[in-house]
Amino acid sequence: MRFDAKQLKEMSMSVRAHAIDAVRRAGSGHVGIVLDASDIITTVYANFLRRGRDWFVLSAGHGSAMLYAVLKLAGYKIGDLDTFRQLGGLPGHPEYGIDGVYATTGPLGQGIGNAVGMALAEKIRGTDGVVYCLCSDGDLMEGVAAEAIAVAGLYKLNNLVLVWDDNGYSIDGVALVDIDMPARMRAAGWNVVQCAGDNFNAINRALGGAQKSSEPTFIVAHNVIGRGSSLADSARAHGMEFGDAEMMLLVEKNISPLGDVLWQDVANSDDTDAREFDASHIDVFNVVAPNLGDVASTRELSGEYITALINAGVKLIGGSADLGHSTCVKTSASIDIQPDNYSGNYLNYGVREHAMGAIMNGMAATGLRPYGSTFLVFSDYMRPAIRLAALSGLPVIYVFTHDSIAVGPDGPTHQPVEQLASLRLIPNLNVYRPCNGDEVAYAWRSAINNVDSPSAIILSRQKFNQIPSPAGVDMSRGAYIIMPATARRVRVTIIATGAEVPLAVAVAEKLGDAVQVVSMPSVADFRAQDDDYKNKILAGYVVVIEAGVSASWFEFADAVVGIDSFGVSGAGDDVYAYCGFDPDTISRDILKKLK
């Protein structure tokens, strides 16, 4: 034990003083967690966390002022605490990229999933890093936390320590966590330890014992929210219901010059974070595009390309929410990661889409390159994790298959209509919907080369005619002419994506020689092009054909053949025709509009 209980008390007082002062200056923030959990975070950083080897995640992101105070005192380069919650300063909730902040948290439960991903990453690498995560009552109420906790237990992540700040309150009153949370954690395969949240010796024992466990450890730290204040042990202590006079009194009460000095010892003794993150040095452009003949589904083409990437030496960690064979991400090159053998490259998450997303974020934060898959319609289950990946700039890859009403007999519950457009709305998320093997290769290459943003690759279940891309076409522009007009002047441009490209070609053939067909696998990449290129692509009367909601396409189109209602159950081809995706119907409608 590096610091004894008396020293830790002084250090914890310093954390409280600096954190509460930051909240007071900002005029907003959360005080209750600072008052009750500073003893826990102080003990972790002062006595256990090995900088550059271990990880800390504050899942209870509303306690950001407390985390920033610890990082500042421990010598991390985070800037001035006076900038807390100010424009250009330290953000109101922790954000990935700040020195010492390894996960963007605040949406409750996400940090627990991130921590599970980090612990898995350490196991996969074969290193000895330990992941510490501090969570609140609110975190444990979120479904994503329950999913991630189950994964951690199943994979026996004994390098994961989850500390529960058990103060009994959330914003609306008494916290509605499970009646017996320790029993639930034991059932999920966790080692459970209980201690007083203000007893340094007990916290030390609990954290030290976790190092010897064969299971992930859940520490129940019994606490009093807002300890030492007039609002102690009440829901009102959660936020900023303290008057300025009491805030000043709490700061003055906790000022500890000795504590600051002791923290300086931590700052001076720790090296900077010098982790060497994994990186693939394989030139993915040397991996040839997949070819399965004239008729194929893009999910099959993607599976072939994943196999080729792995066989070429690209380091990827795959996985799926119980659909690996259906989404074709579990291939002949996939080796299952096991609870007693982490040397593989594929994770079976079970039916846990949301946890999969949060766990992949944690793995990506450590430098691994994860990809995970499910059906496109179920991307809704993991959308908060996708949004945080985009916000954090994490290069996670999502493989979403069964991408349209062509799913057919499974009916409208499984037929995505609005999901593709909604994913395109997320800033910093690259969305690709390829129509052939060359575009599948382009999507995967782009996703791997995009190191500062996540990517979603949208793929078909059904097989369809493969329209070849012209030789030498620059797909990085996001859209290109896949079937040129033979007339000198283009009268109509038909834009399509994915499985609708052959339909667009069939429509063009009915309309005559003044029609060109454009494939647009990436709307965002096309949007970034110059006006000259856009004008070439968007020549004449522009019609878009895509089996999804139509509204967003009017950015480019004069008319859109889309789906603005839910699908129906039936054979895929019949559903397509029923919803108006028929060459004769579309060509007649276009001719009427041209008259």
Buried (B, 14 or more C-beta within 10 A) or exposed (E): BEBEBEBBBBBBBBBBBBBBBBBBBBEEBBBBBBBBBBBBBBBBBBBBBEBEBBBBBBBBBBBBBBBBBBBBBBBBEBBEBEBBBBEEBBBBBBBBEBEBBBBBBBBBBBBBBBBBBBBBBBBBBEEEBBBBBBBBBBBBBBEBBBBBBBBBBBBBBBBBBBBBBBBBBBEEEEBEBEEEBBEBBBEBBBBBBBBBBBBBBBBBBBBEBBEEBEBBBBBBBBBBBBBEBBBBBBBBBBBBBBEEEBBBBBBEBBBBEBBBEBBEBBBEEBEEEEEEEBEBEBEBEEBEBBBBEEEBBBBBBBBBBBBBBBEBEBBBBBBBBBBBEBBBBBBEBBEEBEEEEBEBBBBBBBEBBBBBBBBBBBBBBBBBBBBBBBBBBBBBBBBBBBBBBBBBBBBBBBBBBBBBBBBBEBBBEBBBBBBBBBBBEBEBBBBBBBBBBBBBBBBBBBBBEBEEBBBBBBBBBBBBBBBEBEEEBEBBBBBBBBBEBEEEEBBBBBBBBBBBBBBBBBBBBBBBBBBBBBBBBBBBBBBEBEEEBBEBBBBBBBBBBBBBBBEBBEEBBBBBBBBEEEBBBBEBEEBBBBBBBBBEEBBBBBEEEEE
